[in-house]
Amino acid sequence: MGNLFFIIFLLLLGVALRHISVFPKETPLVLNQYVIHISLPALVLLKIPHLQFTIDLIVPVIIPWIMLFFSVVLIQYLARYWCWSREITGCLMLTVPLGNTSFLGIPMIDAMFGPHAIPYGVLYDQMGSFPALSIYGAVVVALYQANTSQRPTLSAIGYRIFTFPAFIALMTALVAGPFFQDPSIQAILQRLADTLVPVVMVAVGFNLKPSLPRPLFQPLLTGLGIKMILAPLVALGLCLAWDLKTLPALIAIFEAGMPPMITAGAMAAASGLAVELAAAMVGLGILVSLVLLPLMAMVLKGL
C-alpha cells in the first residue's frame, strides 16, 4: 500500500505548491510537457522491449482491449447526447479507457489477492493498458488536441500521431529493442521513467481544486462511473458468460475497475483537453478507489 500513500502525498504536495507564489500558474503545463517528452518516452523504451507476446493467459490480455472499445463507444454516444465540447470529450477519451493498472493496480492486487496474483496484473498492464497508452493515446491527442481551430485533416492526424513522443519511442523500441536492453541504458531509462509519477501527481495536485466549474461536474461523475463501476461490471458479466472464475479472470475484472491512469491525465492536460477535469478524474479517482477497490475485491473473492 506504500504506492497508494505516496500518490496521495504527492497529490497533497501539488495542492500545497499552488499556494506558494514562487510557483507560477503555468507550473502544471511545464511539468506535463516534461512528462510527455521525457518520462513517458523513457518508460516506453524501458518496458516495450521486454514484452513477450504469447497466447497464454488470454483473458487478462483481451479484457483491457474490450474495455477500451466499450468505453470509447459509450463516451462517443454520451458526448453527442449531452453535447459535450471537444475538450471534454477528448479528456474523457483518454482518462476513462486507460486505467492505473500498474502503479496503483499492482500494489492493490498484492494487498487484496496476494503476491501470487501479481503476474496476472502485470500481464493486463503490459499487454493491454501500456500498449494502448502509446498507440490509442497518440490517436486521441491527434484528434482532439485543443490548440486546433478546426477539425484536423487525415494528413494532420497522421503527422501528430507519428510525431507524438510516446509513439516515436514505441516504434523505436520495436525496431531496436535489443539495444535498449543493455544494462547501462536500462539504468538511464529507469531513472527517467521513475520521474513520471512524482511529476505528474504534483501537476495533478496543482490543478486540483475543491470545486469544479458546473459544466464539468456531469462529465466527471459520468467518467468515473463508467471507469470504476460500469467497466468492471461489464468485465464481470463477460467472464461469467464465458464461465470464467479463475484467478486470472478475477484479476482482469479487478484491473478493469482501476481509477484513471495518471499518465493519461497528464496527456490530456498537456494537450489542453479540459485540464481541470483531467486533474479531477485522476485525483478524485484515486480517492474513490480507496473505498471501491476493497469492496470489489470482497465481491470477486466471494464468487
C-alpha positions as a printed NumPy array, in Angstrom:
array([[  0.   ,   0.   ,   0.   ],
       [  3.066,   2.254,   0.065],
       [  2.472,   3.335,  -3.545],
       [ -1.042,   4.494,  -2.7  ],
       [  0.1  ,   6.655,   0.217],
       [  2.945,   8.011,  -1.92 ],
       [  0.44 ,   9.081,  -4.593],
       [ -1.764,  10.809,  -2.017],
       [  1.28 ,  12.599,  -0.548],
       [  2.311,  13.873,  -3.988],
       [ -1.253,  14.958,  -4.71 ],
       [ -1.387,  16.995,  -1.495],
       [  2.081,  18.38 ,  -2.2  ],
       [  0.85 ,  19.712,  -5.541],
       [ -2.148,  21.323,  -3.823],
       [  0.186,  22.998,  -1.324],
       [  2.559,  24.278,  -4.004],
       [ -0.316,  26.09 ,  -5.705],
       [ -0.425,  28.436,  -2.719],
       [  3.299,  29.282,  -2.86 ],
       [  3.893,  32.342,  -5.001],
       [  7.279,  31.152,  -6.283],
       [  5.48 ,  28.58 ,  -8.449],
       [  3.707,  30.295, -11.396],
       [  0.292,  29.218, -12.6  ],
       [  1.934,  27.665, -15.689],
       [  3.768,  25.119, -13.479],
       [  1.447,  22.16 , -14.306],
       [  1.809,  22.811, -18.041],
       [  5.61 ,  22.721, -17.788],
       [  5.541,  19.566, -15.646],
       [  3.152,  17.796, -18.019],
       [  5.269,  18.729, -21.037],
       [  8.295,  17.239, -19.284],
       [  6.374,  14.001, -18.76 ],
       [  5.171,  13.816, -22.367],
       [  8.605,  14.494, -23.873],
       [ 10.939,  12.833, -21.337],
       [  9.407,  10.498, -18.754],
       [  6.797,   8.772, -20.927],
       [  9.132,   8.01 , -23.882],
       [ 11.681,   6.674, -21.388],
       [  9.018,   4.405, -19.869],
       [  8.034,   3.108, -23.312],
       [ 11.662,   2.379, -24.228],
       [ 12.115,   0.667, -20.876],
       [  9.046,  -1.602, -20.967],
       [  8.246,  -2.44 , -24.586],
       [ 11.435,  -4.44 , -25.38 ],
       [ 10.569,  -6.834, -22.542],
       [  7.054,  -7.644, -23.761],
       [  6.538, -11.271, -24.704],
       [  3.561, -11.763, -26.998],
       [  2.216, -15.232, -26.169],
       [ -1.21 , -16.871, -26.295],
       [ -1.066, -17.88 , -22.632],
       [ -3.497, -16.369, -20.159],
       [ -5.63 , -14.805, -22.868],
       [ -8.291, -13.31 , -20.554],
       [ -6.068, -10.648, -18.913],
       [ -4.9  ,  -9.738, -22.415],
       [ -8.227,  -9.335, -24.203],
       [-10.263,  -7.768, -21.361],
       [ -8.408,  -4.408, -21.412],
       [ -8.952,  -4.072, -25.169],
       [-12.641,  -4.948, -24.826],
       [-12.924,  -2.359, -22.047],
       [-11.224,   0.231, -24.252],
       [-13.654,  -0.392, -27.125],
       [-16.654,  -0.37 , -24.772],
       [-15.562,   2.906, -23.13 ],
       [-14.887,   4.668, -26.422],
       [-18.283,   3.739, -27.879],
       [-20.119,   4.811, -24.73 ],
       [-18.254,   8.118, -24.377],
       [-18.881,   8.982, -28.016],
       [-22.588,   8.295, -27.577],
       [-22.834,  10.336, -24.37 ],
       [-20.784,  13.185, -25.852],
       [-23.327,  13.547, -28.64 ],
       [-26.313,  13.06 , -26.328],
       [-25.142,  15.669, -23.8  ],
       [-23.378,  17.91 , -26.34 ],
       [-20.002,  17.858, -24.595],
       [-17.267,  20.06 , -26.028],
       [-14.344,  18.532, -27.932],
       [-12.06 ,  19.302, -24.983],
       [-14.274,  17.426, -22.519],
       [-14.808,  14.531, -24.916],
       [-11.083,  14.249, -25.634],
       [-10.26 ,  14.334, -21.935],
       [-12.693,  11.506, -21.184],
       [-11.498,   9.553, -24.23 ],
       [ -8.076,   9.462, -22.553],
       [ -8.898,   9.136, -18.876],
       [-11.787,   6.642, -18.998],
       [-10.436,   3.809, -21.211],
       [ -6.926,   3.925, -19.69 ],
       [ -6.664,   2.763, -16.076],
       [ -3.986,   2.991, -13.401],
       [ -3.263,  -0.714, -13.731],
       [  0.42 ,  -0.636, -12.834],
       [  1.487,   1.907, -10.21 ],
       [ -1.758,   1.533,  -8.253],
       [ -3.101,  -1.703,  -9.704],
       [ -0.168,  -3.973,  -8.859],
       [  0.074,  -2.918,  -5.172],
       [ -3.704,  -3.24 ,  -4.793],
       [ -3.615,  -6.736,  -6.275],
       [ -0.825,  -7.64 ,  -3.853],
       [ -2.79 ,  -6.254,  -0.902],
       [ -6.176,  -7.736,  -1.845],
       [ -5.296, -11.047,  -3.535],
       [ -1.713, -11.81 ,  -2.541],
       [  1.641, -11.797,  -4.379],
       [  0.789, -14.931,  -6.376],
       [ -1.803, -12.883,  -8.312],
       [  0.593, -10.104,  -9.351],
       [  1.737, -11.741, -12.641],
       [ -1.82 , -11.59 , -13.98 ],
       [ -1.988,  -7.88 , -13.2  ],
       [  1.339,  -7.341, -14.918],
       [  0.027,  -9.178, -17.962],
       [ -3.111,  -6.985, -18.036],
       [ -0.979,  -3.866, -17.799],
       [  1.826,  -4.825, -20.175],
       [ -0.315,  -6.411, -22.892],
       [ -3.284,  -4.06 , -22.589],
       [ -3.038,  -0.745, -20.788],
       [  0.52 ,   0.161, -21.68 ],
       [  0.43 ,  -0.519, -25.449],
       [ -2.949,   1.256, -25.571],
       [ -1.38 ,   4.299, -23.93 ],
       [  1.273,   4.553, -26.651],
       [ -0.964,   3.859, -29.65 ],
       [ -4.52 ,   4.803, -28.714],
       [ -3.359,   7.776, -26.651],
       [ -1.469,   9.24 , -29.605],
       [ -4.544,   8.909, -31.808],
       [ -6.805,  10.671, -29.29 ],
       [ -4.344,  13.531, -28.847],
       [ -4.096,  13.93 , -32.616],
       [ -7.878,  14.03 , -32.988],
       [ -8.804,  16.236, -30.034],
       [ -5.807,  18.444, -29.244],
       [ -7.253,  21.716, -28.011],
       [ -4.938,  24.102, -29.889],
       [ -6.515,  23.234, -33.233],
       [ -9.098,  25.694, -34.545],
       [-10.765,  23.248, -36.894],
       [-11.173,  19.525, -37.4  ],
       [ -7.775,  18.201, -38.492],
       [ -7.244,  16.597, -41.867],
       [ -6.184,  12.971, -42.233],
       [ -2.619,  14.036, -43.042],
       [ -2.521,  16.312, -39.988],
       [ -3.767,  13.482, -37.773],
       [ -1.134,  11.147, -39.176],
       [  1.577,  13.75 , -38.627],
       [  0.6  ,  14.257, -34.987],
       [  0.462,  10.524, -34.329],
       [  3.841,   9.803, -35.888],
       [  5.493,  12.783, -34.168],
       [  3.99 ,  12.089, -30.744],
       [  6.952,  11.315, -28.424],
       [  5.482,   8.12 , -26.958],
       [  4.646,   6.774, -30.427],
       [  8.165,   7.534, -31.675],
       [  9.524,   5.729, -28.618],
       [  7.212,   2.773, -29.281],
       [  8.361,   2.4  , -32.887],
       [ 11.982,   2.804, -31.817],
       [ 11.602,   0.123, -29.154],
       [ 10.009,  -2.303, -31.612],
       [ 12.75 ,  -1.771, -34.192],
       [ 15.776,  -1.53 , -31.888],
       [ 14.556,  -3.321, -28.776],
       [ 17.752,  -5.278, -28.033],
       [ 19.781,  -2.059, -27.951],
       [ 17.638,  -0.687, -25.138],
       [ 18.042,  -3.855, -23.067],
       [ 21.675,  -3.004, -22.387],
       [ 22.024,  -2.679, -18.579],
       [ 23.612,   0.765, -18.687],
       [ 20.873,   2.113, -20.981],
       [ 18.192,   0.417, -18.877],
       [ 19.563,   2.183, -15.794],
       [ 19.315,   5.591, -17.504],
       [ 15.801,   4.904, -18.784],
       [ 14.711,   3.667, -15.355],
       [ 15.895,   6.879, -13.704],
       [ 13.977,   8.985, -16.224],
       [ 10.858,   6.78 , -16.085],
       [ 10.839,   6.96 , -12.275],
       [ 10.207,  10.709, -12.506],
       [  6.858,  10.188, -14.256],
       [  4.55 ,   9.55 , -11.305],
       [  6.012,  12.179,  -8.924],
       [  5.993,  14.9  , -11.578],
       [  2.507,  14.061, -12.844],
       [  0.911,  13.794,  -9.416],
       [  2.354,  17.14 ,  -8.328],
       [  0.923,  18.655, -11.52 ],
       [ -2.445,  16.997, -10.867],
       [ -2.489,  18.318,  -7.305],
       [ -1.575,  21.794,  -8.559],
       [ -4.596,  21.732, -10.89 ],
       [ -6.924,  20.049,  -8.402],
       [ -9.455,  22.465,  -6.924],
       [-12.101,  21.998,  -4.225],
       [-14.876,  22.751,  -6.701],
       [-15.169,  22.31 , -10.441],
       [-16.998,  24.595, -12.846],
       [-20.593,  23.37 , -13.082],
       [-20.274,  22.216, -16.755],
       [-17.505,  19.776, -15.697],
       [-19.416,  18.172, -12.832],
       [-21.543,  15.922, -15.041],
       [-18.627,  14.666, -17.199],
       [-16.591,  13.973, -14.034],
       [-19.246,  11.8  , -12.393],
       [-20.062,  10.126, -15.688],
       [-16.419,   9.372, -16.48 ],
       [-15.63 ,   7.96 , -13.052],
       [-18.874,   5.988, -13.055],
       [-18.   ,   4.34 , -16.364],
       [-14.373,   3.733, -15.401],
       [-14.763,   2.462, -11.862],
       [-18.248,   0.928, -11.727],
       [-19.654,   0.126, -15.156],
       [-16.425,  -1.177, -16.753],
       [-15.707,  -3.811, -14.062],
       [-19.373,  -4.839, -14.125],
       [-19.164,  -5.396, -17.886],
       [-15.91 ,  -7.337, -17.439],
       [-17.576,  -9.42 , -14.719],
       [-20.548, -10.116, -16.97 ],
       [-18.283, -11.263, -19.784],
       [-16.304, -13.589, -17.538],
       [-19.474, -15.077, -16.049],
       [-20.936, -15.529, -19.534],
       [-17.746, -17.348, -20.547],
       [-17.892, -19.339, -17.274],
       [-14.502, -17.971, -16.231],
       [-13.951, -17.685, -12.494],
       [-10.238, -18.375, -12.5  ],
       [ -7.778, -16.104, -10.714],
       [ -6.531, -14.534, -13.989],
       [-10.145, -13.657, -14.867],
       [-10.811, -12.172, -11.414],
       [ -7.667, -10.054, -11.628],
       [ -8.695,  -8.849, -15.096],
       [-12.048,  -7.719, -13.659],
       [-10.306,  -6.042, -10.744],
       [ -7.894,  -4.19 , -13.052],
       [-10.812,  -3.05 , -15.209],
       [-12.08 ,  -1.055, -12.224],
       [ -8.865,   0.865, -11.547],
       [ -9.108,   4.68 , -11.472],
       [ -7.93 ,   6.707, -14.482],
       [ -4.286,   6.327, -15.464],
       [ -2.058,   9.101, -14.126],
       [ -0.22 ,   9.425, -17.434],
       [ -3.488,   9.639, -19.378],
       [ -4.424,  12.626, -17.236],
       [ -1.05 ,  14.177, -17.985],
       [ -1.554,  13.65 , -21.716],
       [ -4.971,  15.306, -21.547],
       [ -3.625,  18.257, -19.559],
       [ -0.574,  18.7  , -21.797],
       [ -2.864,  18.738, -24.832],
       [ -5.171,  21.353, -23.305],
       [ -8.077,  18.93 , -23.   ],
       [-10.215,  20.145, -20.07 ],
       [ -7.25 ,  20.464, -17.704],
       [ -9.34 ,  20.825, -14.531],
       [-11.441,  17.808, -15.487],
       [ -8.31 ,  15.736, -16.168],
       [ -6.906,  16.615, -12.736],
       [-10.204,  15.792, -11.042],
       [-10.536,  12.471, -12.894],
       [ -7.109,  11.349, -11.692],
       [ -7.162,  12.872,  -8.2  ],
       [-10.741,  12.059,  -7.225],
       [-10.473,   8.668,  -8.925],
       [ -7.591,   7.719,  -6.629],
       [ -9.511,   8.799,  -3.532],
       [-12.667,   6.945,  -4.589],
       [-10.601,   3.828,  -5.28 ],
       [ -9.745,   3.609,  -1.565],
       [-13.375,   2.602,  -0.99 ],
       [-14.41 ,   0.894,  -4.219],
       [-11.416,  -1.396,  -4.788],
       [-11.569,  -3.191,  -1.398],
       [-15.323,  -3.681,  -1.89 ],
       [-14.75 ,  -5.041,  -5.373],
       [-12.088,  -7.44 ,  -4.102],
       [-14.511,  -8.766,  -1.469],
       [-17.164,  -9.433,  -4.12 ],
       [-14.743, -11.12 ,  -6.501],
       [-13.266, -13.37 ,  -3.822],
       [-16.79 , -14.46 ,  -2.943],
       [-17.552, -15.757,  -6.454]])
